[in-house]
């Protein structure tokens, strides 16, 4: 089989709200996966529609800023000769469950477990 014209790059982009953070709690299962990927040579980018400052404040509050190679805003505009066809060379991965399904109800009522709660919540992060 011939090699892919554009093989998948060893780059992972991670969104903040709803991905790294869920209901203000850090997704520890995702963090573990990202640490493994980093050890395997992947480059990690944290991004958010909230902007670079917001993404950075969340990463710093969670003690994860050093995990990411880049912390950026999601782009508002893209110049690319391929238009949006480049996305066919990427893969959207499922977000790992942060907690077991049975624990979700009690967890959300009482807030985040201490290990997943940022020390001080950046603007827009509930906890």
PyMOL commands that set and color helices and strands:
alter all, ss='L'
color gray80, all
select helices_A, chain A and resi 28-39+52-61+65-67+83-89+101-110+114-116
alter helices_A, ss='H'
color red, helices_A
select strands_A, chain A and resi 11-15+21-22+25-26+43-48+70-73
alter strands_A, ss='S'
color yellow, strands_A
deselect
rebuild
show_as cartoon
